[in-house]
Amino acid sequence: MTLKAQIYFWLAALALLVLGMWLVGDIMPPFIAGMALAYFLDPLADMLENAGLPRLAATSVIMAFALLLFLLILLLIGPILAQQAGRFIDNLPQYAAALSKLFNDNAPAWIKESIANGALKDGVSAPGIAARASGWLASLARSIWSGSMALFNLLSLLIITPIVLFYMLNDWDRMVAVVDGWLPRHHADTIRGIARDIDKAMAGFIRGQGSVCLVLGIFYAVALMAAGLHFGLLIGLTAGFLSFIPYVGSTIGAVLSIGMALVQFWPDWGHVLLIVGIFAAGQFMEGNFLSPNLVGGRIGLHPVWMMFALMAFGYLFGFAGLLLAVPLAAAIRVIVKYALDQYLKSPLYLGRGESAEADAGEGGDMQ
């Protein structure tokens, strides 16, 4: 197969993959969760296997422990979370109205005048927009929470994810060996090297960021409850879980908690600043201790490229795209870097008849 034919083949395969993800994006989250958990737990299964357990037994031990832990968490905090989520959704319009009233009563005059002038030009009222938006969000959240799709998604996560996790974790090494057997023999070492770099990048995010999410969720939930914030458990765990999507978890958690603190504690600035301090402490802990030690620099993505990946994948594939954005962007970065390195060594860059070795030799002679 010529190089041109190979390029066409891989471009067609990529187009089919993107089309398939777009078509089945709505049903992907439980499968993505199962595969991510299997990838996360594979080192533990390998460790148990090296200790003498067969792979099936190691997988069964991990699944049994995970099931017990899940049931324990569900029994302890499940009813509280469900109650808090229902109350929060029902009261969301009232909270938005209270925040709007606080703004009207306490905001500087020049800010209110600027908003009023903009509202008059558009023929709308800023408080009216806030009230309508909060009502729409509450209706949407209530329909998601109580509708048939919510039940379907919940059952998918509770049933499909553990099944996917079990089979993927049990067959992980076997699948890797099978895929390795499909590689073209002349390029197998090169492809394995690229795959190792992609694995390092993905491991840094999936395993590292997963651990960061767990620690942050526990910290935020405990700290917000200790501070006496309403729905502290719900907001804290939500912020921790959504931290898997960079910038999203911390932003949503901070907005929800600070908004709730203003409604609940105003005009007690001490409690409001305490809530702000909790999220500031969480971000300081994540940026200076958790991410450097658990994630490190293995992802290697510039923040702008990461934000673009989140927006692009989220727009194309919805919530599943948000979950996959950073790992796929890290994999694309590795492949692009390899292609760029090959280009910089090629005659196309160096000139016809020249080579990277010759160029390096001339540099050495000049020195």
Secondary structure, 3 states (H helix, E strand, C coil): CCHHHHHHHHHHHHHHHHHHHHHCHHHCHHHHHHHHHHHHHHHHHHHHHHCCCCHHHHHHHHHHHHHHHHHHHHHHHHHHHHHHHHHHHHHHHHHHHHHHHHHHHHCCHHHHHHHHHHHHHHCCCHHHHHHHHHHHHHHHHHHHHHCHHHHHHHHHHHHHHHHHHHHHHHHHHHHHHHHHHHCCHHHHHHHHHHHHHHHHHHHHHHHHHHHHHHHHHHHHHHHHHHCCCCCHHHHHHHHHHHCCCCCHHHHHHHHHHHHHHHHHHCCCHHHHHHHHHHHHHHHHHHHHHHHHHHHCCCCCCCHHHHHHHHHHHHHHHHHHHHHHHHHHHHHHHHHHHHHHHHHHCCHHHHCCCCCHHHHHHHHHHHC
